[in-house]
Amino acid sequence: MKKILVILLSIFVLGQSSAALAASPPREKLNLKAHPSYQIDAKYDSKENMLKGHLKVKFKNRYKKNLKEVRFNVWSNAKEYQDQGGSVTITNMKSNHEPVNFKLENSVLQVFTRPQALNKVVEIEFSFNITVPENNDRYGRTDKIVKLGNALPVLAVYDSEGWNTDPFYEYGDSFFAEASEYNVSFLTEKSMKVVSSGSETNYYYKNEYTLHTFKAKQARDFSLVLSKDFLKQTLPLKNHVINVYYLPEQQSQLNLIKQTTRDSFELFEKTFGKYPWKEFDVALTDGWFGGMEFSQFVMVSLYDGLSEEDLKFNVAHEIAHQWFYAIVGSNQHDEPWLDEALASYAALLYKNDTNNLTAGPVEDPYYKLTSTVTDFMNKGDEGINNYYYMTYIYGTTALYDLRLLVGDKPFYQTLKQYIRENQYKIATTQEFIKLFERKNKLDLSEYMNEHRITPESN
């Protein structure tokens, strides 16, 4: 979520309602029936501003006969980050223990394997050096914080379109991955505090370094935030551990953030279903982008001029993404409304602002609720503004109208069923609509036309 969204939402809501790496511990055998499994050994070198290490991923070829190519998304090598001084180097590429050719071009890594039979377990491994650029974004570094959001290479999703390696854009999200298992060892300076996807399982001191070990189950990503200055407070919840990491200068906003985190988390569990992981973390960062979701943690950026109401919305919105991104996956590039509108609606639900949502679509019929990120970005600044308006603001109106159509209780019951049926899977707009039709015995064709919902175009 970006700062421009916060401005638009403020207008909308106010208008409506007021080393070499140390040897890592033994690895568990991982389930390859449904989920890819990653083993990552990495180190962050703050002198070189570099993330370096080795990645191995195993997955079952459920995709096609004689699979000859595997693709990864390497968003940290997007041209936008290269222009800021970032870079990614890949070496020592192997497939099933044999050296193979590969090609890295911007954010797409192609690995050329020997033909892989259907249902065969494929193992890809390689070493990486990632130079982290200096910037104030969800991926980048400043003098106090290193944000490694979606920095690590991740296996692309394979579906009817083939390998999904859609372009990276500074505005909007193209992050899309299968729920996967991660075992990670991560070496840092001893003074560095680490927030990550999953949970820390252990740590070991080695001279001036700390070796952290992490495990993440059914995670869409493995991302991290690092700072020597982080402080931590833990919130008292019955069934979960929620940690809030913050910088000393952010202390004045801490109570509001803690209250919003606890209350919205509890509301979303009650409304959408149980949060399936034990731990959840909130990392307060610098940056202009408002917030960003990851598996089992979120970044919330605090910038000058951020009001209390906008801050509460941002925190609740990012926490809602734990249900509408982490638990239920979707193609954030092809169907950005499907997670963003739901997360925005959930944030308005927390703020008790879900009545009388009347924002209409933009006038130009080119823009649909189900337009892709590329569709929007192809129109320059106008498209960027309309991306945020259609996806986040008009999207909440579309959900409000759907609630009026089916009724309050059936609406929330169906949402809960949507999450339950798609837990750790990848959902689509078509499946979302069909569930509402089936569950509530409705034909939503007219509703779809009225709200520019055309899932067949994606």
MOZISUL-V566981 format. One record per helix or strand of 2 or more residues. SS is the DSSP state (a for helix, b for strand). FROM is the first residue (numbers start at 0). TO is the last residue. If there is no record, write none. Layout:
BEGIN
SS_FROM_TO / SS_FROM_TO
END
This chain:
BEGIN
a_2_15 / b_36_44 / b_49_59 / b_66_72 / a_74_76 / a_78_81 / b_86_94 / b_97_98 / b_100_104 / b_107_115 / b_120_130 / b_138_140 / b_145_147 / b_153_154 / b_157_158 / b_161_162 / b_179_188 / b_192_195 / b_198_205 / b_208_218 / b_223_226 / b_230_235 / b_240_245 / a_247_271 / b_278_284 / b_290_293 / b_296_300 / a_307_319 / a_321_326 / a_336_349 / a_372_376 / a_379_405 / a_407_420 / a_428_439 / a_444_449 / a_454_456
END
